[in-house]
């Protein structure tokens, strides 16, 4: 299917857009039209989860060796995360004034990437814990889809199960992650090589309606029913409708502009370094809020610093892990 190939081809560029959107979301609030774009910038995380599900499914289709699957996934995450979280802990813990028990819980929760699930004090960020859980669940979701004779029914059953799981977390902090499971499952389903159920014209209409309905729901809740946004997940649920067609649309635009693809090199670079940029951004935004940073110029500088440091850290980690893999050539 053409749109699936586009997403695969421009995955890094899509991740680049997503991380820029997230960094913009974490910055000081803008005015005018940019405020409407900024206030739903958390949707960049939904793009990440969709693309993660998509990429993991393609990886599992090439090989069902779970040991190799975990080796590749952890080799991408841990060399960036563990040194970073150690430095963060050494720098930030003294200022948190934690008790001994709290410090032990926080250190263990952050270093193992499980703090978010156990409500440890001063957990660095929820995304890491969610990502690790999703990586653990991906082979299960993929396995049922790949072996199913009625794949779309299998997808619907999986979506129903995780929706029920989400109801157990309504009003809890963990709902922020659990409510993202449907978009992750759709990412896996999107990568499957199933026979198309709709014609090209019908798919385009479906994508357009899905995108329009999702944008309407999230805008409507922001404007009229803000009490539904956080505890009931209406920050995130509309992105189940928004993210797939948005990724298809952006991929289509990249495909049409493929002759000038060199112009999108910065997006590709940011996409490849998106995990490291995310880590740096979360920490610097925490420090900025702690010191009451204000003014658009200062926040623009902060955002640019996040991007620059994130890319530099990614290159450092990449070079180091490459040397560790091939010690004789280092």
N, C-alpha and C positions, 0 to 999 in steps of 0.2 A: 504494500500500500504506500502510495507516494508520500502522504503526510508523515507516515512513520519513518521513512527514510530521511525526510527533511529534519525531523527532530533529532535523529541520530547524527546527522551530518553537522548540525549547528548546535549541538548540546552545550558546548563550552560558551558559545555566544549567549545562549539562553540563560545559563548560570551567571554570566557576566551581568546581564540585565537584572537578574534576581538579586544579586548581591548589591548592586548600585541602589536598587529599590529599598532594600533592607537598611543600608547605611543612611539613605535619605530619610527613612521612617524614624530612625533613632536620633536624627538631628533636631535642632530647634525648629519649632513650628513655623511654617511659612504662611503667607497670606494669599488671597486670591485663588486662582485655579489650582496652583501647585499644592495648596492645602488639601484639596480633594484627592490628589494623587498620593500625597504623603500619608494621609491618615489611614490608607489601606495598604501601606507599604509592607505590612506583615505578610501580605500575599506573596512576597518574594520567597518566604520560607515554604509556602505551599508549592511553589514552582520547584524548589529544591527537592521536596519529598516526592513530587510527581516524577521528576527526572531521575531521582535515586531509584525509585521502584522500576522505572523504565530500564535504567542501566543494569541493575542487578538481575533483572529477568533475562536480558540479553547475555549477561555473563553466565548465568546458570544454564541457559540453553546450549552454550558452547561446551560446558562441562558440568556434570552433576557431582563432581568431587567436592564435598563440603569442606574438607580440610584445606584444599587449595583456595576455595571460595573465602574462607575466613582469613587465610593467610594474606590474600590480596587486599581484602577490606581493611583489616587491622593494620597492615603495612602502610596504607594510605592515611589512616587516622591517627594512630598512636604516636608515630614519630613527630607529628606536629603538636598533638594535644598534650602529651606527658611533659615534655620540657616546658611548654607554655604554662600549664597549670601548676607546675612546681614553682616557677618564678612568680606567678600570680599569688600563690599561697604565701610565699616568703615575704612578698611585698605588702600584701593586704591584711594578713591575719593579725599582725601586731596592732593595727588600728581598729580591729573589730571588737576587741576586749571580750573574747570568748572565754567561757569557763573551760576547764580541762576536758570535761565530757563533751562539750560543744565543739571544741577544737578537734578532738579525736573523730567525732562524727562527721564534721565538715571536711577534714582532711581525707578520710576514707571515702566519703561520698563523692568528693570532687575527683580524687585520683583514680577511682574505679569507674567514674562516669555514671554513678547510680544515685547521686545526691537528690536529684529532682523527684525520684520515685519514693524516697524515704523522708522527704521533708527535712533534710538536714539543714542546719543553720548556715547561712551564707553560701548557698549553692551557687556556683559560678553562673550557670545558665542551663535552661531546660533542654535546649536543642540537642546537646551532646547525649544526654540520657535517652531522649526520644530516638535519635539516630541509631544508637546501639541496639535498642529494643527492636526497631524496624529491621535492622540488618539480621537480627536473630529470627524474626518472623518471616522474612522474605522467602527462604526455601520452602517453608510450609505453604504459604499462599501460592507460590509458583508451582509447587508440586501438584496441588489439587487442580489448578488450571490446566497444566500441561497434560494431565492424564484424564481429563474429563471429556466425555463424549458430548456433553452439552455445556460448552465453556461459559456462555453468557449466563446460564442459570447458576453455574458455579460461582461466577463473579457476584451475582445478585445475592446468593446465600452468604458469601463472605462479607459483603457490604452490610447485610442484615445483622450478622453476628457482631461485627465491630460497632455497628450503631447501637446494639443492645449493650455492648461493653461500655460504650460512651455514656449511656444513661446512668451507669453505676458511678460515674465520675462527675455528673452535673453539679456545678457549684464548687468543685474542687480545683486546685491549681493544676492537677494532672490532666484535667479535661483539655487543656491547651494542646497537649500532645496526642491524647487518645482520639480526639476529634479530627486529627490529621490522618489517621489510619485509612479512611476511605480514599483520600486522594493518593495515598501511597499504593493502595490496591489497584486503583485505576491506572496508575503509572505502569504497574506490572502487566495489567490486562492490555494496555495500549501497545505494548511491545510484542504481544503474541501474534504469531502468523496464522490468524484465523481467516476463514472465508468471509469477505465483507457481507454484512447483512443489509446494507443500504447502497443505493446508487450514489455516484459522486455528487449529483445535484441535491439529493436528499441529505447527504452528510453535511454539505455546506449549509443547508437550511437548519439542520439540527445544531451545528456548531454555533451559528449566529443566534439562534433562539436560546441556547444554553448560556452563552456569554451575556446576552441581554438580560435574561432572567436573573442570573447571578449578580450582575452589577446593580440591577434594580433592588434586589433583596438586601444587599449590604448597604446600599445608599439609603433605602427606606428605613432600615433599622437604625442607622446612624442618626437619621433626621427625626424619626418619630418614636422609636422604641429602643432607646439606648440601654434600657435595663435588660434587654435580651442579648446584648453584645457579648459580655464577658461570661457570666455564669451559665448562660444557655448556648454558648458557642456560635452565636450569629456573627461574630467576628470572622470565623473560619469556615463554617459550613457552606456559605455561598461560593467559596472558592473550589468546591467540588464541581460546580457548574462552570466557574470562570477559567480555571487553570488549563484544562485540556484544550479548549478552543483557543485560548490566548497563546499557548505554546505553538499550536498549529499555525495560527495567524502570523506570529512573529517568525516562525521557521519559513513560512511561505514568503514573507518579505525578504528574509535573508537569501532565499533561493532566487528570487527575482533580481536581487542586487548582487548575485554571485560574481559578476565580472568586476565588481569593485569591492570584493571581499576584504582586500587589504585595509580598507577603511574601518573594518570591524575588528582589527587586530587588538586594540585596547580591550574590547569586550571579551575577546577570547582569552587574553592574559588574565583579566580580572576573574573570569569564569574558572580558569585552571587554578587560580589562587583563592577561590571563594571561601574555602574552609578556613584558611589562615587569616584572610581579611575579616571574616566573621569573628574569630577569636579576638583579634586586636581591637575591632570595633566595640565589642561588648565591654572590654576592659576600659578603653579610653572614654567611652560614654559614661561608664560608672564614675570614673574620676572627674569627668566634666560636670556631672550633676552634683557630685560631692563638693566641688569647689565653685558651684553656681556659675558656670561659664555662660555668658550671654553675648548677644550680638551676632548678626548673620556672618560677618567677616570671620569671627573666631570659630564659628561652627563650620564654615566652609573650609578653613584651614585644618580643623580637626578631621573632617571627612577625607580630605586629600591625604592627610597624614595616615589615616587608617588604611587607605588604599595602597599608599607607597610602602608602609611597613609590612602590610599583609603580603604584598607581592615579593618583597625582599625576603621575608621569612619563608615563604613558599619555595623560593629559589634556593635558599640555604638548606632547607630540609630535603629538597629534591636532590641537591648535589651530595649531601651527606649520606642519604639512603642509597643513592646510586653507588657511592664509593664503598659502602658496607656490603652491598650485594656483589660487587666485583672487586674484592680487596686487592687482587693482583694487578688491577689496572688503575688503581686509585693514584 
